[in-house]
Every structure is written in structure tokens, then in C-alpha cells.
Amino acid sequence: MIRSQTSSNSSILHEAWRFYRRRRYREALLVLQRLSSGPRSTFYPDYLSALCMLHLDHYDRALEIITRASRDYPGEAVFAEMTSYLHLKSADSGESFTATLVQLGLTDRSLRIRRLFECAIRSDDFIAFQRRTRISECVTRIPPPFEALSLSIPFLRKKSGRNGRSRFRAAFVAIPAVLIIAAALAYLAVNSLRFSAFSGGDTRGSAYDSLFAEDDSALRRYPAIEIAAGKAAYVYATPDSLFADYDLARRRVKSGDGNGGLIIVNRIMNSNASVQLRERAAFIKKFILAQQDRKVSRVRSEELLRDPLLYNGSLLYLQGKAANVRTKNDATTMNLLVGAVGDKFECMAEVIFREAVSVKEGENVEIEVIFLHAIDEGNVLVVEGVGITSGGGT
């Protein structure tokens, strides 16, 4: 039953692929609906479904599939490519598009994303670039997978003919195939060892050592400054000042000052630094955000409002009065009147908790948050709640 089901799924994927190649996307989606239900053994049905949705401009449905597939198959870079394409089509400027790719850590996922990122930076007319960029330029086209081959050692089987020639011919074909497969498996094993340090796990392991092993001479093999100063939020006048900041960020992270390092890393990522150095800075940021024991800082609200880009991802304490507290679907949202004294307060923070927390309306609380961004017009901070440290309870 399992064998026949696998064969059926494989034929369905190939049929859907044939419709896709003929640009008959709706028919391809109808074919994909015939796939057997249950857990997916491969990312491909989600990939092809999302790709058809993108071609049909059904972006909301495509985003839903891509988000789920990215969670289920985190190692598949093609879903990061699709995410980058969606951000390109929805961006209002080249600066916001490139900043989004960097903040999401997408620029190091594939060569196509990096090329898209660099083209967006160099484009003098982002709107025209946005309009003419096609899906095929952003998303890798992947044909459907074939069924796994069932190999057998022919000389362990009985003769298939009178003189044994059939057995000899089968052995002549199968032995090179086995050697090729063995070589491929050895290659994959070696490369998996090379990159296993960056696949997760303990952030204090070899990935931690690699982060700080790069010396000044290694950094200088990259071009330092690339983006025109007018397109950058922060400008470095000389390569030396940029390299000094990069080195200071690494030293702060190494000493345990994650938030201090993050401020410098965010400055580099939103500066006129070259693509290579901004990618290195993005790598350090991902390292910082993955740490479980980060120290929590206290930053004045006016600083957060003045330079929100610098504090993106920082772990902070905010104190104030809770208002508009709402709990729905095991998640709590509220407005925090920061620094409230009587009827006066410094600014308002929109707080989103991923779980339900116990907070009373009008209660004075201190909460631990991850800072996301700020809205200048209304002096509003946007943060993700991590926990309540005083005045409430989880």
C-alpha cells in the first residue's frame, strides 16, 4: 500500500509539473489537490502550490503556504526566495526592501536573493525595477523528484538466462552506479561536517569561535563602502571607522553585552557599508538573537523613538500603565503608557504577547520586551512582550 501510494503521489507531481510548464497554473493546482492527505514526505507539493499562487497573483494564499512550509522545511532556501519576491512586490522603496531582507536574515540564504538584493541597491529607479522583475529571476525552478531507486546486487541473484550473460550485463551497469552513489554520500557527509557548526545547537560551540576568529586583515579583503551615502541611514566616512565599529561589535558580543553589540551591528546593516560587511553584520545579529541568556537593558523612550533602527531586536525593560488589555486565542495585546505618572506619560507602546498573560486594566507594570520598531507620527513603540517582571503575573 505504501509503495503504490508513493508511486501515485509521484505521478501526480509530474502531471502537475507538466501543467505548470505549460503555464496552466489553475490546472496544476487542481492536480495537486489529488495528493493523498497526511504528513508531507517532501517539500515539493507546497513549493509547486506556492509557485502557482505567485504566478496567479494570489499573494495572500501564497504567503500562507510559504509561511507554513518555511516552518516545516527550514532548510529549503526556495521558500526564502519566494518570501523575498513577495517583499519586493510589496515594498514602497528600495531602502525598505533591502532593510527588510537584511533584518530577516534572507540575504545569505541563496545566490538569487543576494543578486536581487544587490540589483535593488544599484537600481536608480526602484519602481521600474520592482515592476519588471519576474518570478523566474527570484525563485529557483525545481522539477519534481523521482522515486528512489531500488538497487540490488545482481551477482547474488539467480541467473536470468541460460548462459548468465544477462547477469553479467546487469553487474556491469550496477557496480558503477553503486560507486557513484557511494562517492556522492561521502561528499555529502564531508560537507555536512563542514557546515554542521552553523546549523543550530549550542551558540557557544564552534559557530561562536568562528564568529570571533576573523582578524582585521581577513576583513579587509572585502570592499568596505559601497552604497551611496544618500541612500543610507548611517554614513561611515572612512573604511577604518567602519572596521573599528565591526570589531567593537564582536568584542561586545564576546564579553556578553548582546544589546551593546546589537546597536553597532544595526548601524552597520543600515549604513553605506558594502554588501559583504552588512552580511557579516547580519550573521552576528542572528547569533545575538539566538542567545538564551541575553542581558536586559533599560533605554529611555526618547532614544528609542529617535533611533529605532539601532535598537531593533534589543531586549529591554519598559515600565508604565496597562491599557486596552485584550486576550484572544491564547495571546494578549495591550497598550503600555510608558513612564505614566498621573495623567501624563512619555509615549505609548503597542505590546503583543505570544501567550496569554494576566494584566489588569490600569495596572502599573514593568515588562520585558523585544523592541521591533517605532512609529514617529504618534510617538508609538512597537514591541513583542517576553514576560512581566513586576505588577502582574503570567
Secondary structure as GFF3:
##gff-version 3
##sequence-region A 1 394
A	DSSP	alpha_helix	2	21	.	.	.	ID=ss1
A	DSSP	alpha_helix	25	32	.	.	.	ID=ss2
A	DSSP	alpha_helix	44	55	.	.	.	ID=ss3
A	DSSP	alpha_helix	59	72	.	.	.	ID=ss4
A	DSSP	alpha_helix	77	90	.	.	.	ID=ss5
A	DSSP	alpha_helix	94	103	.	.	.	ID=ss6
A	DSSP	alpha_helix	111	122	.	.	.	ID=ss7
A	DSSP	alpha_helix	126	132	.	.	.	ID=ss8
A	DSSP	alpha_helix	135	138	.	.	.	ID=ss9
A	DSSP	three_ten_helix	154	156	.	.	.	ID=ss10
A	DSSP	alpha_helix	165	195	.	.	.	ID=ss11
A	DSSP	three_ten_helix	196	198	.	.	.	ID=ss12
A	DSSP	alpha_helix	206	213	.	.	.	ID=ss13
A	DSSP	alpha_helix	216	219	.	.	.	ID=ss14
A	DSSP	three_ten_helix	229	231	.	.	.	ID=ss15
A	DSSP	alpha_helix	239	254	.	.	.	ID=ss16
A	DSSP	alpha_helix	258	269	.	.	.	ID=ss17
A	DSSP	alpha_helix	275	290	.	.	.	ID=ss18
A	DSSP	alpha_helix	301	306	.	.	.	ID=ss19
A	DSSP	alpha_helix	308	311	.	.	.	ID=ss20
A	DSSP	beta_strand	315	328	.	.	.	ID=ss21
A	DSSP	beta_strand	331	338	.	.	.	ID=ss22
A	DSSP	beta_strand	347	353	.	.	.	ID=ss23
A	DSSP	beta_strand	364	375	.	.	.	ID=ss24
A	DSSP	beta_strand	380	390	.	.	.	ID=ss25
###
